[in-house]
Amino acid sequence: MRPLENVLPPDPWWIVLIKVVGLFVLLLVWTIFNVWYERRVVGKMQHRLGPIMNGPFGLGQALADGAKLIFKEDFRPTKTDGLIFNIAPVLTGVAAFTAWAVMPLGGEVTMFGHRTHLQLADLPVGTLFLLAIASIGIYGIVLAGWASNSTYSLLGSIRSTAQMISYEAAMGLSMVGVFMFAGSMSTSQIVESQAAGLEIFGVNTGLPQWNALLLAPAFVIYMISMVGETNRAPFDLPECESELVSGYLTEYSGFRYAMYFLAEYINMATVSGICTTLFLGGYRAPWPFNQIHWLDSGWMGPVWFLIKVQLLITFFVWLRGTLPRFRYDQFMSLGWKWLIEIALAWIVAVALLKTGQREGWFDGPVMYLIIGAIIVALIAVIMWGGKSEEPETSRVDTEQPFDAFAGGYPVAPMPGQELPELAGILKGSPERVDEPAHAAAPAGAHGADGEHESLKGDES
């Protein structure tokens, strides 16, 4: 742990000001680009063009949308809590920018004759700071629903609260293995720990020692958790338009709505930047470019960092364009019944591995044979494990009243059952009608009786 006086680099005040303004401008411009980028990528996935009319390649469309929100009439509905209603979007927006203060965009560079690092502050517990700031940003969503005079907004904020608690737990647990391997919680030191070459059985492969390879289960858990943390599809339950309209955003418009819109896209970049820093080598070049010195140093660091983050943002867009929205109970089950348990088991496995390396458990070939046998057994269970037998379905009792909401979700009646509100009006057929009604009628039966039988068959 470094002393706190070394947290801030010894830079002149004007260098710090340049970093702050540059980071602010970068996030604003990047957000405008990502709005256009998402619409274009989703358009290509759906075989349509997307924005193409305003500006080169349609880039002016996102800028026009942002200007419209800024100058649009910004009103507050009656019976809302004025103070909290106004503070909530500011809280979310400020948190979105603040998280980038400890994010290393590059290594040491020369800026106007001064040697400096492309990072505002290098906290010894920088990753915990990122988690704390991400939590504060979610509170802006919670307060928006609490302050609004709408049931839709309140339900959206409640969903966001449950979502934050569920998936931040899994996200935090996925980072513990990274701390064990790096021996630090500093974001810059975690990046540097991944720069060494990956060794397999004592042979240096030249591949960077990314945590995404060494800690693959934790990487997958973080990737799932970051989608849930940012309220993006298929986990966009707090603003689910199918039942909550816009959720916590229902009563917002104008500039305050723009703050939430801006924060959503910055948060996408933030969680992608954290993923890049912790698992994908940060600003260090990927293989084989890491073998060339000038491509893996200086001002090339921000280039590699932005490319990696943009690829992760593409992953967000890809999910939105391909997956349907989860049901809320499925979403909660994934977080509590799978991600957290797997993350805890992985932490125990990493702790045993680090202890074994320190105590010399892996010096002989016996341990490798045991680990290989365990891996083969797990693969065999996954690939050829038997499925549990499905229970036999019981016959439907058509004499009992049918409740469509008995299991918590509405279901259609089975043949022979009838809904209470349709009792005596429309009764279900006790068995499936496989033949048309006119085929079962006697030959030559026409007229009113034949037509009546046909209608009865169609009705059933």
N, C-alpha and C positions, 0 to 999 in steps of 0.2 A: 504494500500500500504506500503510495507516494504522499508526501505532505501536501496539505491543501494549498500552500503557497505556490506549488508547481502545477496546479490545475489549469490556470490561465497561462498561455504562452507569453513570454516577455516581448510582446509586440507593441509598437507605438500605437497611440489611440486611433490614428488615422488608418492604420492597417486593420484594426478591429472594426472600424466603421465601414471600411470597404468590404470586409467579409460579411457584415450584417446586411448591408444594402444589396450586395451581390447575391446573397442567399435568398433574400426577400424577392428580388426581381426574378431569380431563377425559378422559384416555386410558382410565382404568378404566371410567368410565360409557359412553364411546363404544364400547368393546369389547363391553360387555354389550348395547348397542343394536345393534351390527353383527351379533352372533350371531343375535339375533332377526330383524334386517332381512334377513340372507341366507336364513334359513329361510322367511321369509314370501315373499320375492321368488321363490325357487326353487319354492315351493309354488304361487304364482300361475302361473308358467311351465309347471308340470306339471298344471295344472287341479286342484289340491287346496288345502286351506285353510292348512296349516302350523300353528304353535302358536297356539291361540286360547283355551285353557281357563283358564290360570293368570294372574290379573291382568288389567288392562285391555288388550285387544287381544293377549293372550298374552305381554305383556312380562315377567311374572313367571317364565316358563319358563326364560329365559336366566339369570336371577338364581338360580333354584333349581339349575340345572346347575352354576353356579360354586360355590355353597355345598356341593353334593354332592362336588365334587372336593376342596375344601379339607378336609372332615371325613372323607373316605374313607380307609381304611387305606392307608398309604403304605409299601410294603415294597420291599426290594432283593434281587433274586435272588442266589443264591450264585455264587461265582467271578467276580463283577464287580469292577472297580476302584472301590472305595468312594469315594475322594477325587474322581476325575474324574467318576464317575457322579453325584455330588451337585453338583459345580461346573458341569457342562455346562448344565443348565437355568437356573441363576442367571446364567451368562454371557450366554445368549441373551436373558433377560428384561431384564437391566441395559442391554444394548446397544439393545434396542427403545426404552427410555425415554430413553436418553442422546442419541439422534439428534435429538430434538426440542429440544435445548438451543440449537441455532443456527437453528431454523426460525422465520421471522418470521410470527407469527399476525396481526399488525396493525401499523399505523403508530404515530404518537405520540398518546397519550391522556393524560387526567388521571385519576390514581388517588389518591384521598384527598388531594387538593390538590397532588400532585406530578406533574410532566410526565415521562412515561416512555414507552419503546417496548415494545410487546408482543413482546419477544424477550429471552431470557436472556443470550445472548452473540452478538455480531456479529463473528465471526472474519473476517479478510481472506481466508482460504482455507476458508470455511465449507463449500463444496461438496465439497472434498477430505476434510474432516472427516466429512461424511455418508457418503462412500464407504468411508472407513476403518472407521467404526462399523458399517456394514452388513456389512463383511467379518468383523468380530469376532463379530457375531451368528451368522453361518454356522458359525463354529468351534464354537459350542455344539452344533450338530447333528452335526458331524464327531466331536467328542469323545464324544457320546452313543453313537454306534455303536461307537467304539473301546473304550469302557469296558464295554459290555454283553457278556454271554456268549451271544450269539446271532448266527448267520450272517446272518439277516435284517437285524438292526440294522447289522452291519458293511457289508453290501452297500448299505444305504440311505445310510450315511455316505459311502461311496466315491462313490456317485452324486452326493451333495450336493457333494462336493469338485469333481468334474468340472463340475457345473452352475455352481458359484460361479465357477470360473476362466473358463468359456466366456462366461457372460452378464454378468459384471462387466466384462469387456473391452469388450463391445459397449456396455454402459451408460456406461462412462467415456468412450468415444469419441463417443457421442452428445452429451455435454455440452461437448465442445471448441468446437463452433460457437457455443454459448451464451456461452462465455467470450470468444470473439472479438467477438461483437456487443455484449456488455455492457461489455467492457473491464475486467472484474473477476470475481473468484471469490467475492465477498461475496454472501450470499443476499439481503440487504436492497437492495444496489445493483443486483442483477439484477432484482429486482421493480420498482424505480423506473425502470430503463431501459426497461421495457415499458409505462410509463404514458403515454408520448408518443403523439400521434395518428399513425396510419398515413398516409403520403403516397404517392400514386400519380401519377406524372408531375407532381409539384409541387402536387397538390391534396390538402388535408387531408380525409380521409374521416371523421374522428371516431372511427374504430375504434381500439381500443387496439392498440399495436404488440406483440402477443403473439408470442413465439418459435414457438408452435405453427403460426402462419401463415407467418412468415418462414423458419423452419427445419423445414418439414413432414417431410422424410425423417428428420431426427434425432428428431423427436417420435414418429414411428411406431416407430423402432428402440427408443427408450426405453420405449414402451408395451409392446412385446413382451418386452424385457429385464426389466422390472419384474415381469412375471408369472412368468418363469423364476427370477428372484432370490428370490421369496417362496415357491417350491414350491407354487404354486397350479395347479389344473386349468386347461388341459390339460397342464401341465408338472409335475405333482405326482409325479415319478418317484421321489424319495427315500422317499416313504411310499406306494408303489404297492401297494394291497392285493391286486391280482390275482396278484402273484408274491412280494411281500415282506411280506405281512400289513400291519403299520403301519410297516415300515422301521425307522428309528432310534428310533421311539417304542415298539417292540414290548414292551420290558421296563419301561416307565415306567407309573406309576399315581399316583393321589392328587395331592398338591400339586405334585410335580415335573412331572407330566403337565400340570397346570393352568398351570404357568409356560410350557411350550411352546405350549399352546393360546392363552394370553394374548399371547405374543410373535408368534404367527402373525398374529393380527388387528391388533396394533399395527403390525407390519411392513407390512401392507396399507395402513394409514393413512400410514405413514412414506413409502413409495415414492410414494404418491398425493400426499402433501404436497410431496415433492421435485418431482414432475411439475408440480404447481400452481405452485410457486415459480419453476421454471426456464422453463416453457413457457406457462402459462396466466395470467400476470399476478399470481400470488400473491394477496395480500389486496385488490388493487385491483378495483373493480367492473367488470363486463363492460358492453359496449354494449347499450342506450343509457343505462344507469344511471350510466355514468361522466361523463355530461354534467351531472348534478345533484351539486352539491358535497357536500351533507350525506350523500348516499348513497355517496360515495367517500372518506370520511374518518372519523377518530375510531373509535368502537366498532362501526361498520358493517364495518370491515376483517375482524375475526374471523368475522362472519356470512358474508361472501362466501367467505372461505377455507374454512370448514367445508362450505359448499354445494358448492364445486368438488371438494373431497376426497371428499365423499359420492357425488358423481356418478361419480368414478373408481372408488370401491369398488363401485358398481353395475355398472361395467364388469367387475370381477372376478367378481361374482356371475353376470352374464350369460354370461361364458365358461364358468363351471362348469356352468350349466344347459343349454348348447347344444352344446359341443364334446366329442368323445371324447378320451381320453388319447392323447397321441402315443406312438409307439414310440421307444425310446431312441436308436436310430441316426438316426431322423428329427430328433429333438430336437437332437442334437449337430451334425448337418449344417446345420440352420437357423442355429445360432449361429456355427459356424466358417466355413461356405462361403457364407453370405449376409449375415448382419448385420454381421460385422466388416468384410468387404470393402466393403459399401455405405457403412458409416460412414467408412472411410478415404477412399473416393472423395468423399464429401460434404465432409469436412474440406478436401481439396484444392480443391474447388469454392468453398467459403466463403472460403478464403484468397485465391484468385484474385479473387473478387468484392471483398473488402475492399481488396486491393492496387489493383484497377482503379478503385475509388472514390477512393482516395488519389492515384493518378497521373493521374486524369482520362480514363480509357479510355472512359467512358460518356458523354462530353459530346456526341458526335454521334449521329445516328440509325443509323449503319452498324452499331454494336455491338448495338443493340437488334434490328435486322433479323437479324443473325447468331444471336443468342440465340433469337429466335422461330423461325428455321428449324431450329435444333437441337431445340427443344422439339417442333415439328411432326413432325420425323423420328422422334424417340423415340416419340411417340404412335402414329405409323403402324406402327413396328416392333412395338409392344406389341399393337395392335389387329389388324393384318393380317399379322404375321410368319408365314411358313410353318413348319409343323411338320416335324420330321425324319421321314423315312420309317421305318416300323417294319421291323426285319429279319425276313426270312422264317423262320418256325419250322421247325426240322428235324424229321424224322420220329422218333418214339420208337422206340428200339431195345429191344424187349421181351425180347431174349435176355440182355441184361446185367443184373446184380443192381441193384436199385433201393435208393438210400440217401435216406431222407426228410429227412435233415439235411445233405445235401451243400452246400446254399447258405447254411447258417447258421441257417435257420428251417425248421421242419417243414412239408412240403407233402404233399398227398395224391397217391397214385399215379395215373398216367395209365392209360387203358384198355390192357390187355395187360401191365401191370407188376404185380408182386406184392411185398409187403413180406417181408423175410427171415424175420421171425418167423412168417409165415403160409405159408411155402413148403410146398407139398404139401397144404395145408389149404384155402385159399381163393385161387383164381386169378382175376385180372381178365379180363374179356371183351376180346378183341382188337378189337372194334368195337362201336359203340353199337347196342343193340337197339331199333329204332324201332317194331316191331309186337309186340303181345302174343304170347306163346308159343302160346296156344290158337288164334290165327288162322293160324299157320303149320302147325299139325298137320292131317293129312288129315281129311276129313269123316268123322264117325262114330267117330273115335278117342277112346274114353272109357276109363274104368277106371283101372287102376293105371298103365299106360304114359302115358296122357294127363296124369294128375295129376303123374307124375314129370317130364315135360317142362315143365309149367307151373312147378313149383318150381325147376327149373334156370333158367328165364328170369327168375324173380324174384330168384334168388340172384345172377345176373350183373348 
